Amino acid sequence: MSGQADDHMSAEQFRAHGKQLVDWIADYLAGIESHPVRAPVRPGDIRARLPESAPEHGESWDRIQADVDRVIMPGITHWQHPSFFAYFPANASGPAILGELLSAGLGAQGMLWETGPACTELESVVVDWLAELLGLPATWRTDGPGGGVIQDSASSAALVALVAALRRAGRVDADRTACTVYVSAQTHSSMAKAARIAGITTPNLRTVDVDPDTLAMRPDHLEELVAADVAAGSVPTMVCATIGTTSTTAIDPVGALGEVCSRHGVWLHVDAAYAGVAAVCPELRWINDGAAEYADSYVTDPHKWLLTNFDCSVLWVADRGPLVDALSILPEYLRNPATASGEVIDYRDWQVPLGRRFRALKLWMVMRWYGATSLREHIRTGVALADELAGWFREHEDFALLEHHPFGLVCFRPLWPALSHRDAETATAALLARLNDSGDLYLSHTNIGGRTTLRIAIGAPATTREHVRVAFRRIEQEYLALREEQAA
Amino acid sequence: MSGQADDHMSAEQFRAHGKQLVDWIADYLAGIESHPVRAPVRPGDIRARLPESAPEHGESWDRIQADVDRVIMPGITHWQHPSFFAYFPANASGPAILGELLSAGLGAQGMLWETGPACTELESVVVDWLAELLGLPATWRTDGPGGGVIQDSASSAALVALVAALRRAGRVDADRTACTVYVSAQTHSSMAKAARIAGITTPNLRTVDVDPDTLAMRPDHLEELVAADVAAGSVPTMVCATIGTTSTTAIDPVGALGEVCSRHGVWLHVDAAYAGVAAVCPELRWINDGAAEYADSYVTDPHKWLLTNFDCSVLWVADRGPLVDALSILPEYLRNPATASGEVIDYRDWQVPLGRRFRALKLWMVMRWYGATSLREHIRTGVALADELAGWFREHEDFALLEHHPFGLVCFRPLWPALSHRDAETATAALLARLNDSGDLYLSHTNIGGRTTLRIAIGAPATTREHVRVAFRRIEQEYLALREEQAA
């Protein structure tokens, strides 16, 4: 049927090809361990397999599907592979994939309540459900003064939170050169990017010291910086505290930082992108200490560790006024009775883009398929595996372990007792490259106190104790082999 | 299998439930006309059908799927309905839905080349293909000095283009209070939103006059404003020209505006969100006159009229330097050999978010399934139907037609000869409400020269001549009925 003018895929064709693709995905997920974790390709390899131009005439689904295997798959790094331990997990799950499929099949637009009542109201409901599951304040619910919204990422959430903070500081439509934002060297780079986009200059992005052991932001230094800025006539606008930093899952003391913010009227944004969802487990609720009392905005990503396909980053604000005021512009062509009534949420006013997919479906399906019990079990599995892995490193004389591992991330480094600092750095980088080049597992790295440190982030739904055990053994073997080579 | 601890959906369950859902979507698309176009619900109706809290225990797929029908569907406004004529189309198509499904099934992350080589390279290839199909300059290809990238929306594209413009003007890390941005009253509100986010103050968002007949931006007035700003020490930073405004698909004279920009060193951003894709048809390439010579950035949305599910907005820049310089921040945990080599594109540096879905798949599948020939046919069908509809309004004594309708949008208003201006406005609003409340079709409105004007945007793949004919008759009938009621 393809190759003809105005050649839309019929419902019957969609039925057939859709089922082919569902089978393909089921086979892929069942056989994912047959692939190297990281794509073994070099720059340009995939491009070289593709024609220079789009086809003039349509092609059959079978040809397209065959090219997925031939052209695309060699260039896929398998984030759902059970031996993917790099960065942070980007969980996918059956119910979330089906939620994305339904969203695409409906092809609805949720920019306004009017254009997608179910898009809007289901989103409000699922973010309220999630707030409750995480033990976050009831006042953050969308039926209170605050409210939650699904963003594409914690980066975008940081940006809109910053714009809301600027609004509260009276600087949305004003000179921002006096505005200051406070981060630590451990804060995610997205906050610096948001500040840059919003016109906060680099000198005004203040770096608060961290405790050298915990890598947590020091409230006394924040107080010092803010007080000096106030005295100098600056406008302290936002502090970004992190619960679970990207480098090491360090936890800033939100309550003590919040106390400083509260005293000086500074907006407190809490970036719990990776770790926040862990609070589905009551025994991990302590990570949010201080957030309920002090956070003006709080973000966590179900698309990292809570089984919901990217993109699904949930941002809550304690008061939605400044956010909506800052981001709302209403041209004639978007006016409608529901908006005018003030009875509805128009989520376009909570984000940078105007249009929006029906992303709430996937989070709804995940929460219903798993239920709170199984979501907790998923988090607990990751924490327990990380704990066990940490134990193996702790007991091993050739590795140094970072003792802080409350979540699924374990940081360690080989000791290379015979090598200078510089040679040890090179050797650690070589170890990482050798492991990742093998295709058997995939780790990433960070730098702690001037030393390259390896990160193993556990959390893919497919990862079992055996995968972690095999990874540990493999790291040990490659380390010993490299050490032997260097001694030779 | 649900309701148990750590209860992931197995590959076999996914196979079964995925096929159920594919059947459901095929049935939905085949029977879409059985639904009212606009959801007949009131604020709170959908929320009221949902429980207060997430379930404690997992539920079966059958229960979830049943609730899609029971809870969600009544609140869906059917953007893919053939009688959806509101706003602009948000095309979905079989191949694009399958592209979204595959993207979700792979669960890959394309933030860096390293984390998704195929994500990155397929994206570069498909945006290059599209540039060629639209007759855009070869220098905008990703293998030239420029490059293309998929953004979630033209709003986000406007924001990153503005940040690139600020970079080129030396104002990314500097005081922006002198920076000025130029729009017209017809420019999409997303540009004002981008300016607000980036710290351009309202007085510095200059409104260039439009020609009262064409509603196109006046180059002479732009020249006047820019020259005055330069003389006053301001920093003219960006002009946003539009090809196909949201209100009426007006076309700004890009070449003449670009000449002004070029003389004063101002960044020219071209917003062709809706209409740009029409240039797949050679006979419509004229709409881009001047863009090749003068545009620094150009955006068009395959997710509107080119059969590719939202989100898929393609932004090209003539020089990628300022964009990447402005948005790149490289923390240790994202460093990798491929990035360090400079041989690859890391698309995180082309956008606000860090993470990104594999959106190129859906655009690739659309271009391959349809081929250039059928993409052209799709656009031509919309243009021809709009032309025919415009003819019916032109010949009808009770309606005034806006004679400008080069794309799929037709703007008209009832004349209400017996009514005062104010009563006519009320009557037009009543007509719109009555039509939309019927559920049989869905239009939206704008305001032209102080008069409420109705918009019929044709472009859904399912829309045929018969749907347009029925819509016209229905509008005529409701108009006559309302007129009779008012006379009574």
Interface residues (C-beta under 8 A of the other chain):
Chain A: S2 G3 Q4 A5 D6 D7 H8 M9 S10 A11 E12 Q13 F14 R15 H17 G18 K19 L21 V22 D23 W24 I25 A26 D27 Y28 L29 A30 A39 V41 P43 G44 D45 I46 R47 L50 S53 A54 P55 E56 H57 G58 E59 W61 R63 I64 D67 V68 V71 I72 M73 P74 G75 I76 T77 H78 W79 Q80 A86 Y87 A90 N91 A92 S93 G94 P95 A96 I97 L98 E100 L101 L102 S103 A104 G105 L106 G107 A108 Q109 W113 E114 T115 G116 P117 A118 C119 E121 L122 S124 V125 V126 W129 L130 E132 L133 D152 S153 A154 S155 S156 L159 V163 L166 V172 D173 A174 D175 R176 T177 H188 S189 S190 A192 K193 A194 R196 I197 A198 G199 T201 T202 T246 S247 H303 N309 F310 D311 A326 L327 I329 L330 P331 E332 Y333 L334 P337 A338 S341 E343 V344 V352 P353 L354 G355 R356 R357 L361 M365 M367 R368 W369 Y370 G371 A372 T373 S374 E377 H378 T381 A433 S444 H445 T446 N447 R455 P461 A462
Chain B: S2 G3 Q4 A5 D6 D7 H8 M9 S10 A11 E12 Q13 F14 R15 H17 G18 K19 L21 V22 D23 W24 I25 A26 D27 Y28 L29 A30 A39 V41 P43 G44 D45 I46 R47 L50 S53 A54 P55 E56 H57 G58 E59 W61 R63 I64 D67 V68 V71 I72 M73 P74 G75 I76 T77 H78 W79 Q80 A86 Y87 A90 N91 A92 S93 G94 P95 A96 I97 L98 E100 L101 L102 S103 A104 G105 L106 G107 A108 Q109 W113 E114 T115 G116 P117 A118 C119 E121 L122 S124 V125 V126 W129 L130 E132 L133 D152 S153 A154 S155 S156 L159 V163 V172 D173 A174 D175 R176 T177 H188 S189 S190 A192 K193 A194 R196 I197 A198 G199 T201 T202 T246 S247 H303 N309 F310 D311 A326 L327 I329 L330 P331 E332 Y333 L334 P337 A338 S341 E343 V344 V352 P353 L354 G355 R356 R357 L361 M365 M367 R368 W369 Y370 G371 A372 T373 S374 E377 H378 T381 A433 S444 H445 T446 N447 R455 P461 A462
